[in-house]
Amino acid sequence: MVGEKVSTQTGGSLGHIITMVKSTLTVDGQTVTKLSDVRPTNVEYPETTEYPAVNQRALSLKPLGDHIPPRGIREPVPVPRDRGLFADPDLPHLFANAAVKRLDLTPSLGTLITGLQLCSLTDAQKDELALLVAHRGVLFFREQDITAEGQRELFNYYGIPELLPDPEDAKAKGKPITTNIEEQDEDYRETYVHFKWPFADFHADSSFQANPPSFSLLRIDELPPTGGDTNWISGYGTYETLSKPLQTFADSLSAWHSSGHVYESVLTHWKVNPSERPVETLHPVVTTHPVTGYKVLNLNSGFVTRIEGLKRYESDKILDLFFTHIHTAQDHLVRFRWEKNSVALWDNRAATHRATHDYAPLHRHGVRVTVKGQVPRQVSGSLSRKEAVVKALKEGEVQAVHDENTRKGNYADRGYPKV
């Protein structure tokens, strides 16, 4: 119930023990105190000073068999202020050493940094790195000495780590997650036959959670001679390139991000019993990045299933339009070729990504860590990146966090970009 801490018990067709703080649970419009295994359970959290109102759905389990996950769904939580908010936008510490070089790979996103070891950063450099990736979407590093433990230690600095949820494993429970990324050895197009979701498509990590990750860090330690590149697309760029009427329409929408198809695939195709219930979370289609203040097109074909309030036909057609827009945004895409011990640090709030499955039956392996982000929201009056950059150009406030074209382009002679 709202304002109460509710502990529910396993019983009949209803769920296992779960603690909900300040939440309202309903099934088919009727208030309940337990998650249902046979019907979707709506879970609503009121707005707080820490995060906006959150609407979720714990999906039904029984149509998929008898497995009951030991954990329910993750509650929204407040997170610390993003470390990028503590950084100097001129990045004086990150590039203080002349040996540290920066190469912006495209105007929209993607920056390669050389001469810097992630295992040896000062706190000031960590803050500036957080600010730079918020602007550039994804940063790349090669020949890194950082270990899996070092990755986790670095990300602990940035906030609340994802924790291992399985209460049946007392030894592992509560430890930060370090994920091994081992790509499919088979042709992913053949694997699609078994799935109802595009697992090889663009996505933002775990966008179906109330608190999707802010940062992800992936280090590749085994890879084929060629292939396995990863692509990122800027959510700033895909928003700012919509027409003005479509931007206004998108600003008014919310969409459901779901783990339901993932859950079903893991359970029925990979024969693994998931430890968490499948969940859907309603997020704004356009969010405001908490550090840059730029608007982001917060959609991805990996997890978004429908737009709230639209008829199914309307939702499907509108999503098809948005997904086509994202997939064809070559001017807002960067593709990175991995080498052994290359690292990518990206901001899930600013970019989506997809791996390239072109090397079967060879193998690729990496280690990824993540940290919890804020509950997504749209802030009234926020600007697109292009609007903010043009404003900075006109006011002479261009800084090191901006891309090379913005920092070095002769806009005074050529004219400012149209917004």
TIBA-894510 format. One record per residue (C-alpha): residue number from 1; residue in one letter; x, y, z. Coordinates in steps of 0.2 Angstrom, whole numbers. Layout:
// residues N
atom i = NUM aa = a east = X north = Y up = Z $
...
***
This chain:
// residues 419
atom i = 1 aa = m east = 0 north = 0 up = 0 $
atom i = 2 aa = v east = 5 north = 18 up = -2 $
atom i = 3 aa = g east = 16 north = 24 up = 12 $
atom i = 4 aa = e east = 18 north = 7 up = 20 $
atom i = 5 aa = k east = 31 north = -6 up = 19 $
atom i = 6 aa = v east = 23 north = -22 up = 13 $
atom i = 7 aa = s east = 30 north = -40 up = 15 $
atom i = 8 aa = t east = 20 north = -53 up = 5 $
atom i = 9 aa = q east = 21 north = -72 up = 7 $
atom i = 10 aa = t east = 21 north = -86 up = -5 $
atom i = 11 aa = g east = 3 north = -94 up = -7 $
atom i = 12 aa = g east = -7 north = -102 up = -20 $
atom i = 13 aa = s east = -5 north = -94 up = -37 $
atom i = 14 aa = l east = 3 north = -78 up = -29 $
atom i = 15 aa = g east = 21 north = -74 up = -28 $
atom i = 16 aa = h east = 35 north = -77 up = -16 $
atom i = 17 aa = i east = 41 north = -65 up = -1 $
atom i = 18 aa = i east = 44 north = -48 up = -8 $
atom i = 19 aa = t east = 46 north = -31 up = 0 $
atom i = 20 aa = m east = 38 north = -16 up = -8 $
atom i = 21 aa = v east = 41 north = 1 up = 0 $
atom i = 22 aa = k east = 28 north = 15 up = -3 $
atom i = 23 aa = s east = 20 north = 5 up = -18 $
atom i = 24 aa = t east = 3 north = 1 up = -23 $
atom i = 25 aa = l east = 0 north = -16 up = -31 $
atom i = 26 aa = t east = -16 north = -20 up = -42 $
atom i = 27 aa = v east = -21 north = -34 up = -52 $
atom i = 28 aa = d east = -35 north = -31 up = -65 $
atom i = 29 aa = g east = -39 north = -15 up = -56 $
atom i = 30 aa = q east = -41 north = -23 up = -39 $
atom i = 31 aa = t east = -28 north = -19 up = -25 $
atom i = 32 aa = v east = -18 north = -34 up = -19 $
atom i = 33 aa = t east = -3 north = -37 up = -7 $
atom i = 34 aa = k east = 6 north = -50 up = -17 $
atom i = 35 aa = l east = 13 north = -52 up = -35 $
atom i = 36 aa = s east = 2 north = -63 up = -45 $
atom i = 37 aa = d east = 10 north = -78 up = -54 $
atom i = 38 aa = v east = -5 north = -79 up = -67 $
atom i = 39 aa = r east = -9 north = -61 up = -70 $
atom i = 40 aa = p east = 1 north = -46 up = -73 $
atom i = 41 aa = t east = 3 north = -35 up = -57 $
atom i = 42 aa = n east = 4 north = -16 up = -59 $
atom i = 43 aa = v east = 16 north = -8 up = -46 $
atom i = 44 aa = e east = 16 north = 10 up = -44 $
atom i = 45 aa = y east = 27 north = 21 up = -34 $
atom i = 46 aa = p east = 23 north = 39 up = -30 $
atom i = 47 aa = e east = 34 north = 54 up = -34 $
atom i = 48 aa = t east = 47 north = 58 up = -21 $
atom i = 49 aa = t east = 61 north = 71 up = -19 $
atom i = 50 aa = e east = 73 north = 58 up = -26 $
atom i = 51 aa = y east = 64 north = 52 up = -41 $
atom i = 52 aa = p east = 48 north = 54 up = -51 $
atom i = 53 aa = a east = 33 north = 43 up = -50 $
atom i = 54 aa = v east = 37 north = 25 up = -57 $
atom i = 55 aa = n east = 25 north = 14 up = -65 $
atom i = 56 aa = q east = 30 north = -5 up = -67 $
atom i = 57 aa = r east = 21 north = -21 up = -71 $
atom i = 58 aa = a east = 27 north = -38 up = -64 $
atom i = 59 aa = l east = 23 north = -50 up = -78 $
atom i = 60 aa = s east = 14 north = -66 up = -76 $
atom i = 61 aa = l east = 24 north = -82 up = -75 $
atom i = 62 aa = k east = 12 north = -97 up = -76 $
atom i = 63 aa = p east = 10 north = -97 up = -95 $
atom i = 64 aa = l east = 29 north = -100 up = -96 $
atom i = 65 aa = g east = 30 north = -115 up = -84 $
atom i = 66 aa = d east = 31 north = -118 up = -66 $
atom i = 67 aa = h east = 47 north = -109 up = -62 $
atom i = 68 aa = i east = 45 north = -95 up = -49 $
atom i = 69 aa = p east = 60 north = -84 up = -48 $
atom i = 70 aa = p east = 67 north = -81 up = -30 $
atom i = 71 aa = r east = 67 north = -62 up = -32 $
atom i = 72 aa = g east = 53 north = -51 up = -37 $
atom i = 73 aa = i east = 56 north = -34 up = -46 $
atom i = 74 aa = r east = 69 north = -21 up = -42 $
atom i = 75 aa = e east = 62 north = -5 up = -33 $
atom i = 76 aa = p east = 67 north = 12 up = -38 $
atom i = 77 aa = v east = 81 north = 19 up = -28 $
atom i = 78 aa = p east = 89 north = 36 up = -26 $
atom i = 79 aa = v east = 106 north = 37 up = -32 $
atom i = 80 aa = p east = 121 north = 49 up = -28 $
atom i = 81 aa = r east = 124 north = 64 up = -39 $
atom i = 82 aa = d east = 133 north = 60 up = -55 $
atom i = 83 aa = r east = 151 north = 62 up = -54 $
atom i = 84 aa = g east = 151 north = 72 up = -70 $
atom i = 85 aa = l east = 142 north = 86 up = -61 $
atom i = 86 aa = f east = 158 north = 89 up = -50 $
atom i = 87 aa = a east = 170 north = 91 up = -65 $
atom i = 88 aa = d east = 177 north = 106 up = -74 $
atom i = 89 aa = p east = 171 north = 106 up = -92 $
atom i = 90 aa = d east = 188 north = 111 up = -98 $
atom i = 91 aa = l east = 195 north = 95 up = -92 $
atom i = 92 aa = p east = 211 north = 101 up = -85 $
atom i = 93 aa = h east = 216 north = 85 up = -76 $
atom i = 94 aa = l east = 211 north = 72 up = -89 $
atom i = 95 aa = f east = 223 north = 79 up = -102 $
atom i = 96 aa = a east = 236 north = 88 up = -90 $
atom i = 97 aa = n east = 249 north = 75 up = -97 $
atom i = 98 aa = a east = 254 north = 79 up = -114 $
atom i = 99 aa = a east = 256 north = 61 up = -118 $
atom i = 100 aa = v east = 237 north = 59 up = -116 $
atom i = 101 aa = k east = 229 north = 62 up = -133 $
atom i = 102 aa = r east = 211 north = 63 up = -139 $
atom i = 103 aa = l east = 203 north = 59 up = -155 $
atom i = 104 aa = d east = 185 north = 62 up = -159 $
atom i = 105 aa = l east = 180 north = 48 up = -171 $
atom i = 106 aa = t east = 164 north = 57 up = -177 $
atom i = 107 aa = p east = 156 north = 74 up = -173 $
atom i = 108 aa = s east = 141 north = 66 up = -164 $
atom i = 109 aa = l east = 149 north = 53 up = -153 $
atom i = 110 aa = g east = 164 north = 42 up = -149 $
atom i = 111 aa = t east = 181 north = 48 up = -143 $
atom i = 112 aa = l east = 197 north = 38 up = -143 $
atom i = 113 aa = i east = 209 north = 42 up = -128 $
atom i = 114 aa = t east = 227 north = 36 up = -129 $
atom i = 115 aa = g east = 241 north = 38 up = -116 $
atom i = 116 aa = l east = 229 north = 35 up = -101 $
atom i = 117 aa = q east = 227 north = 20 up = -90 $
atom i = 118 aa = l east = 210 north = 18 up = -82 $
atom i = 119 aa = c east = 218 north = 9 up = -67 $
atom i = 120 aa = s east = 228 north = 24 up = -62 $
atom i = 121 aa = l east = 215 north = 38 up = -63 $
atom i = 122 aa = t east = 214 north = 52 up = -49 $
atom i = 123 aa = d east = 197 north = 56 up = -43 $
atom i = 124 aa = a east = 198 north = 73 up = -52 $
atom i = 125 aa = q east = 201 north = 63 up = -68 $
atom i = 126 aa = k east = 187 north = 51 up = -65 $
atom i = 127 aa = d east = 175 north = 65 up = -63 $
atom i = 128 aa = e east = 181 north = 73 up = -79 $
atom i = 129 aa = l east = 179 north = 56 up = -88 $
atom i = 130 aa = a east = 161 north = 55 up = -82 $
atom i = 131 aa = l east = 158 north = 72 up = -89 $
atom i = 132 aa = l east = 166 north = 69 up = -105 $
atom i = 133 aa = v east = 157 north = 52 up = -108 $
atom i = 134 aa = a east = 140 north = 61 up = -104 $
atom i = 135 aa = h east = 144 north = 73 up = -119 $
atom i = 136 aa = r east = 152 north = 61 up = -131 $
atom i = 137 aa = g east = 141 north = 45 up = -127 $
atom i = 138 aa = v east = 156 north = 33 up = -128 $
atom i = 139 aa = l east = 174 north = 33 up = -125 $
atom i = 140 aa = f east = 187 north = 21 up = -131 $
atom i = 141 aa = f east = 204 north = 15 up = -124 $
atom i = 142 aa = r east = 217 north = 3 up = -130 $
atom i = 143 aa = e east = 230 north = -8 up = -122 $
atom i = 144 aa = q east = 223 north = -6 up = -105 $
atom i = 145 aa = d east = 230 north = -15 up = -89 $
atom i = 146 aa = i east = 214 north = -14 up = -79 $
atom i = 147 aa = t east = 208 north = -31 up = -72 $
atom i = 148 aa = a east = 190 north = -36 up = -69 $
atom i = 149 aa = e east = 192 north = -32 up = -51 $
atom i = 150 aa = g east = 199 north = -15 up = -56 $
atom i = 151 aa = q east = 184 north = -12 up = -67 $
atom i = 152 aa = r east = 173 north = -15 up = -53 $
atom i = 153 aa = e east = 183 north = -4 up = -41 $
atom i = 154 aa = l east = 183 north = 10 up = -54 $
atom i = 155 aa = f east = 164 north = 9 up = -55 $
atom i = 156 aa = n east = 161 north = 8 up = -37 $
atom i = 157 aa = y east = 167 north = 26 up = -37 $
atom i = 158 aa = y east = 153 north = 31 up = -49 $
atom i = 159 aa = g east = 139 north = 26 up = -38 $
atom i = 160 aa = i east = 128 north = 11 up = -33 $
atom i = 161 aa = p east = 134 north = -5 up = -42 $
atom i = 162 aa = e east = 122 north = -18 up = -48 $
atom i = 163 aa = l east = 121 north = -32 up = -35 $
atom i = 164 aa = l east = 120 north = -51 up = -37 $
atom i = 165 aa = p east = 101 north = -54 up = -33 $
atom i = 166 aa = d east = 99 north = -72 up = -30 $
atom i = 167 aa = p east = 95 north = -75 up = -12 $
atom i = 168 aa = e east = 98 north = -94 up = -13 $
atom i = 169 aa = d east = 116 north = -91 up = -15 $
atom i = 170 aa = a east = 121 north = -84 up = 1 $
atom i = 171 aa = k east = 139 north = -83 up = -3 $
atom i = 172 aa = a east = 136 north = -72 up = -19 $
atom i = 173 aa = k east = 121 north = -62 up = -13 $
atom i = 174 aa = g east = 125 north = -44 up = -12 $
atom i = 175 aa = k east = 141 north = -44 up = -22 $
atom i = 176 aa = p east = 143 north = -32 up = -36 $
atom i = 177 aa = i east = 139 north = -40 up = -53 $
atom i = 178 aa = t east = 154 north = -42 up = -65 $
atom i = 179 aa = t east = 146 north = -49 up = -81 $
atom i = 180 aa = n east = 155 north = -60 up = -93 $
atom i = 181 aa = i east = 150 north = -56 up = -111 $
atom i = 182 aa = e east = 151 north = -71 up = -122 $
atom i = 183 aa = e east = 143 north = -69 up = -139 $
atom i = 184 aa = q east = 133 north = -82 up = -148 $
atom i = 185 aa = d east = 143 north = -95 up = -157 $
atom i = 186 aa = e east = 128 north = -99 up = -169 $
atom i = 187 aa = d east = 121 north = -88 up = -183 $
atom i = 188 aa = y east = 110 north = -75 up = -173 $
atom i = 189 aa = r east = 98 north = -75 up = -188 $
atom i = 190 aa = e east = 94 north = -93 up = -185 $
atom i = 191 aa = t east = 93 north = -90 up = -166 $
atom i = 192 aa = y east = 80 north = -77 up = -170 $
atom i = 193 aa = v east = 68 north = -92 up = -174 $
atom i = 194 aa = h east = 67 north = -96 up = -156 $
atom i = 195 aa = f east = 65 north = -78 up = -149 $
atom i = 196 aa = k east = 52 north = -65 up = -149 $
atom i = 197 aa = w east = 64 north = -50 up = -147 $
atom i = 198 aa = p east = 79 north = -44 up = -157 $
atom i = 199 aa = f east = 93 north = -49 up = -145 $
atom i = 200 aa = a east = 106 north = -43 up = -158 $
atom i = 201 aa = d east = 98 north = -26 up = -160 $
atom i = 202 aa = f east = 101 north = -9 up = -153 $
atom i = 203 aa = h east = 98 north = -7 up = -135 $
atom i = 204 aa = a east = 103 north = 2 up = -119 $
atom i = 205 aa = d east = 108 north = -10 up = -105 $
atom i = 206 aa = s east = 93 north = -15 up = -94 $
atom i = 207 aa = s east = 82 north = -1 up = -99 $
atom i = 208 aa = f east = 67 north = -10 up = -92 $
atom i = 209 aa = q east = 73 north = -7 up = -74 $
atom i = 210 aa = a east = 67 north = 7 up = -64 $
atom i = 211 aa = n east = 85 north = 13 up = -62 $
atom i = 212 aa = p east = 93 north = 8 up = -79 $
atom i = 213 aa = p east = 112 north = 9 up = -79 $
atom i = 214 aa = s east = 121 north = 25 up = -81 $
atom i = 215 aa = f east = 138 north = 19 up = -86 $
atom i = 216 aa = s east = 144 north = 3 up = -93 $
atom i = 217 aa = l east = 162 north = -2 up = -95 $
atom i = 218 aa = l east = 167 north = -17 up = -107 $
atom i = 219 aa = r east = 184 north = -24 up = -109 $
atom i = 220 aa = i east = 187 north = -37 up = -122 $
atom i = 221 aa = d east = 200 north = -50 up = -118 $
atom i = 222 aa = e east = 197 north = -63 up = -132 $
atom i = 223 aa = l east = 192 north = -60 up = -149 $
atom i = 224 aa = p east = 193 north = -67 up = -167 $
atom i = 225 aa = p east = 205 north = -60 up = -180 $
atom i = 226 aa = t east = 191 north = -49 up = -187 $
atom i = 227 aa = g east = 173 north = -46 up = -183 $
atom i = 228 aa = g east = 164 north = -43 up = -167 $
atom i = 229 aa = d east = 164 north = -24 up = -169 $
atom i = 230 aa = t east = 152 north = -14 up = -158 $
atom i = 231 aa = n east = 141 north = 0 up = -164 $
atom i = 232 aa = w east = 134 north = 15 up = -154 $
atom i = 233 aa = i east = 121 north = 27 up = -159 $
atom i = 234 aa = s east = 118 north = 44 up = -151 $
atom i = 235 aa = g east = 101 north = 47 up = -143 $
atom i = 236 aa = y east = 105 north = 66 up = -143 $
atom i = 237 aa = g east = 108 north = 65 up = -162 $
atom i = 238 aa = t east = 92 north = 54 up = -166 $
atom i = 239 aa = y east = 82 north = 67 up = -156 $
atom i = 240 aa = e east = 89 north = 83 up = -164 $
atom i = 241 aa = t east = 86 north = 76 up = -181 $
atom i = 242 aa = l east = 68 north = 73 up = -179 $
atom i = 243 aa = s east = 57 north = 86 up = -187 $
atom i = 244 aa = k east = 50 north = 99 up = -175 $
atom i = 245 aa = p east = 32 north = 92 up = -175 $
atom i = 246 aa = l east = 38 north = 75 up = -172 $
atom i = 247 aa = q east = 50 north = 81 up = -158 $
atom i = 248 aa = t east = 34 north = 89 up = -150 $
atom i = 249 aa = f east = 24 north = 73 up = -152 $
atom i = 250 aa = a east = 39 north = 62 up = -145 $
atom i = 251 aa = d east = 40 north = 74 up = -130 $
atom i = 252 aa = s east = 23 north = 70 up = -125 $
atom i = 253 aa = l east = 25 north = 51 up = -125 $
atom i = 254 aa = s east = 30 north = 37 up = -113 $
atom i = 255 aa = a east = 35 north = 19 up = -118 $
atom i = 256 aa = w east = 35 north = 2 up = -110 $
atom i = 257 aa = h east = 53 north = -6 up = -109 $
atom i = 258 aa = s east = 51 north = -24 up = -105 $
atom i = 259 aa = s east = 62 north = -39 up = -100 $
atom i = 260 aa = g east = 47 north = -51 up = -104 $
atom i = 261 aa = h east = 54 north = -57 up = -121 $
atom i = 262 aa = v east = 72 north = -59 up = -113 $
atom i = 263 aa = y east = 65 north = -69 up = -99 $
atom i = 264 aa = e east = 55 north = -81 up = -110 $
atom i = 265 aa = s east = 71 north = -84 up = -121 $
atom i = 266 aa = v east = 82 north = -87 up = -107 $
atom i = 267 aa = l east = 69 north = -99 up = -99 $
atom i = 268 aa = t east = 64 north = -109 up = -114 $
atom i = 269 aa = h east = 78 north = -108 up = -127 $
atom i = 270 aa = w east = 94 north = -107 up = -115 $
atom i = 271 aa = k east = 85 north = -118 up = -102 $
atom i = 272 aa = v east = 91 north = -107 up = -88 $
atom i = 273 aa = n east = 80 north = -102 up = -73 $
atom i = 274 aa = p east = 80 north = -83 up = -71 $
atom i = 275 aa = s east = 83 north = -77 up = -54 $
atom i = 276 aa = e east = 71 north = -61 up = -56 $
atom i = 277 aa = r east = 54 north = -59 up = -62 $
atom i = 278 aa = p east = 51 north = -52 up = -79 $
atom i = 279 aa = v east = 46 north = -33 up = -78 $
atom i = 280 aa = e east = 40 north = -19 up = -88 $
atom i = 281 aa = t east = 44 north = -1 up = -84 $
atom i = 282 aa = l east = 36 north = 15 up = -91 $
atom i = 283 aa = h east = 49 north = 28 up = -96 $
atom i = 284 aa = p east = 47 north = 45 up = -106 $
atom i = 285 aa = v east = 51 north = 43 up = -124 $
atom i = 286 aa = v east = 61 north = 59 up = -123 $
atom i = 287 aa = t east = 72 north = 61 up = -107 $
atom i = 288 aa = t east = 83 north = 74 up = -101 $
atom i = 289 aa = h east = 101 north = 69 up = -97 $
atom i = 290 aa = p east = 105 north = 73 up = -79 $
atom i = 291 aa = v east = 122 north = 80 up = -83 $
atom i = 292 aa = t east = 122 north = 88 up = -100 $
atom i = 293 aa = g east = 104 north = 94 up = -99 $
atom i = 294 aa = y east = 102 north = 88 up = -117 $
atom i = 295 aa = k east = 86 north = 79 up = -123 $
atom i = 296 aa = v east = 88 north = 61 up = -128 $
atom i = 297 aa = l east = 77 north = 50 up = -139 $
atom i = 298 aa = n east = 75 north = 36 up = -126 $
atom i = 299 aa = l east = 70 north = 22 up = -137 $
atom i = 300 aa = n east = 78 north = 5 up = -142 $
atom i = 301 aa = s east = 71 north = -9 up = -152 $
atom i = 302 aa = g east = 79 north = -22 up = -140 $
atom i = 303 aa = f east = 67 north = -19 up = -125 $
atom i = 304 aa = v east = 54 north = -6 up = -130 $
atom i = 305 aa = t east = 37 north = -15 up = -134 $
atom i = 306 aa = r east = 24 north = -2 up = -135 $
atom i = 307 aa = i east = 19 north = 17 up = -132 $
atom i = 308 aa = e east = 7 north = 20 up = -118 $
atom i = 309 aa = g east = -10 north = 27 up = -123 $
atom i = 310 aa = l east = -9 north = 23 up = -141 $
atom i = 311 aa = k east = -19 north = 9 up = -149 $
atom i = 312 aa = r east = -9 north = -6 up = -153 $
atom i = 313 aa = y east = -9 north = -2 up = -172 $
atom i = 314 aa = e east = -4 north = 16 up = -169 $
atom i = 315 aa = s east = 10 north = 11 up = -157 $
atom i = 316 aa = d east = 17 north = -2 up = -169 $
atom i = 317 aa = k east = 18 north = 10 up = -183 $
atom i = 318 aa = i east = 25 north = 24 up = -173 $
atom i = 319 aa = l east = 38 north = 13 up = -165 $
atom i = 320 aa = d east = 42 north = 6 up = -183 $
atom i = 321 aa = l east = 45 north = 25 up = -188 $
atom i = 322 aa = f east = 56 north = 28 up = -173 $
atom i = 323 aa = f east = 66 north = 12 up = -175 $
atom i = 324 aa = t east = 69 north = 15 up = -193 $
atom i = 325 aa = h east = 75 north = 33 up = -189 $
atom i = 326 aa = i east = 87 north = 26 up = -177 $
atom i = 327 aa = h east = 94 north = 12 up = -188 $
atom i = 328 aa = t east = 97 north = 24 up = -202 $
atom i = 329 aa = a east = 106 north = 37 up = -192 $
atom i = 330 aa = q east = 123 north = 34 up = -200 $
atom i = 331 aa = d east = 128 north = 52 up = -196 $
atom i = 332 aa = h east = 125 north = 48 up = -177 $
atom i = 333 aa = l east = 134 north = 31 up = -177 $
atom i = 334 aa = v east = 151 north = 26 up = -172 $
atom i = 335 aa = r east = 158 north = 8 up = -175 $
atom i = 336 aa = f east = 173 north = 2 up = -165 $
atom i = 337 aa = r east = 185 north = -12 up = -170 $
atom i = 338 aa = w east = 191 north = -21 up = -154 $
atom i = 339 aa = e east = 208 north = -26 up = -150 $
atom i = 340 aa = k east = 214 north = -37 up = -135 $
atom i = 341 aa = n east = 212 north = -27 up = -119 $
atom i = 342 aa = s east = 202 north = -13 up = -128 $
atom i = 343 aa = v east = 190 north = -4 up = -117 $
atom i = 344 aa = a east = 174 north = 5 up = -121 $
atom i = 345 aa = l east = 165 north = 16 up = -108 $
atom i = 346 aa = w east = 148 north = 22 up = -113 $
atom i = 347 aa = d east = 133 north = 31 up = -106 $
atom i = 348 aa = n east = 117 north = 22 up = -108 $
atom i = 349 aa = r east = 107 north = 38 up = -105 $
atom i = 350 aa = a east = 115 north = 46 up = -120 $
atom i = 351 aa = a east = 118 north = 31 up = -133 $
atom i = 352 aa = t east = 111 north = 14 up = -138 $
atom i = 353 aa = h east = 123 north = 0 up = -144 $
atom i = 354 aa = r east = 123 north = -17 up = -153 $
atom i = 355 aa = a east = 137 north = -30 up = -156 $
atom i = 356 aa = t east = 140 north = -36 up = -174 $
atom i = 357 aa = h east = 138 north = -55 up = -174 $
atom i = 358 aa = d east = 149 north = -59 up = -189 $
atom i = 359 aa = y east = 162 north = -71 up = -183 $
atom i = 360 aa = a east = 153 north = -88 up = -179 $
atom i = 361 aa = p east = 159 north = -101 up = -174 $
atom i = 362 aa = l east = 174 north = -91 up = -167 $
atom i = 363 aa = h east = 173 north = -84 up = -150 $
atom i = 364 aa = r east = 173 north = -67 up = -142 $
atom i = 365 aa = h east = 174 north = -64 up = -123 $
atom i = 366 aa = g east = 174 north = -48 up = -112 $
atom i = 367 aa = v east = 170 north = -42 up = -95 $
atom i = 368 aa = r east = 157 north = -29 up = -92 $
atom i = 369 aa = v east = 152 north = -19 up = -76 $
atom i = 370 aa = t east = 138 north = -7 up = -74 $
atom i = 371 aa = v east = 132 north = 6 up = -61 $
atom i = 372 aa = k east = 114 north = 11 up = -57 $
atom i = 373 aa = g east = 108 north = 27 up = -65 $
atom i = 374 aa = q east = 94 north = 39 up = -60 $
atom i = 375 aa = v east = 76 north = 35 up = -64 $
atom i = 376 aa = p east = 74 north = 43 up = -81 $
atom i = 377 aa = r east = 64 north = 59 up = -82 $
atom i = 378 aa = q east = 60 north = 73 up = -94 $
atom i = 379 aa = v east = 64 north = 91 up = -87 $
atom i = 380 aa = s east = 53 north = 105 up = -94 $
atom i = 381 aa = g east = 62 north = 118 up = -104 $
atom i = 382 aa = s east = 77 north = 106 up = -108 $
atom i = 383 aa = l east = 86 north = 109 up = -125 $
atom i = 384 aa = s east = 91 north = 97 up = -139 $
atom i = 385 aa = r east = 110 north = 95 up = -140 $
atom i = 386 aa = k east = 111 north = 105 up = -156 $
atom i = 387 aa = e east = 101 north = 120 up = -148 $
atom i = 388 aa = a east = 113 north = 120 up = -133 $
atom i = 389 aa = v east = 128 north = 119 up = -144 $
atom i = 390 aa = v east = 123 north = 133 up = -156 $
atom i = 391 aa = k east = 119 north = 143 up = -140 $
atom i = 392 aa = a east = 137 north = 140 up = -134 $
atom i = 393 aa = l east = 144 north = 144 up = -150 $
atom i = 394 aa = k east = 135 north = 161 up = -151 $
atom i = 395 aa = e east = 139 north = 165 up = -133 $
atom i = 396 aa = g east = 158 north = 160 up = -134 $
atom i = 397 aa = e east = 156 north = 146 up = -121 $
atom i = 398 aa = v east = 163 north = 132 up = -131 $
atom i = 399 aa = q east = 173 north = 120 up = -119 $
atom i = 400 aa = a east = 184 north = 105 up = -120 $
atom i = 401 aa = v east = 168 north = 93 up = -117 $
atom i = 402 aa = h east = 162 north = 98 up = -134 $
atom i = 403 aa = d east = 167 north = 89 up = -150 $
atom i = 404 aa = e east = 181 north = 94 up = -161 $
atom i = 405 aa = n east = 170 north = 102 up = -175 $
atom i = 406 aa = t east = 162 north = 113 up = -162 $
atom i = 407 aa = r east = 179 north = 117 up = -154 $
atom i = 408 aa = k east = 188 north = 121 up = -170 $
atom i = 409 aa = g east = 176 north = 124 up = -184 $
atom i = 410 aa = n east = 175 north = 141 up = -192 $
atom i = 411 aa = y east = 156 north = 144 up = -189 $
atom i = 412 aa = a east = 158 north = 162 up = -188 $
atom i = 413 aa = d east = 163 north = 162 up = -207 $
atom i = 414 aa = r east = 152 north = 147 up = -212 $
atom i = 415 aa = g east = 137 north = 151 up = -202 $
atom i = 416 aa = y east = 129 north = 142 up = -187 $
atom i = 417 aa = p east = 120 north = 125 up = -189 $
atom i = 418 aa = k east = 101 north = 127 up = -191 $
atom i = 419 aa = v east = 90 north = 122 up = -176 $
***
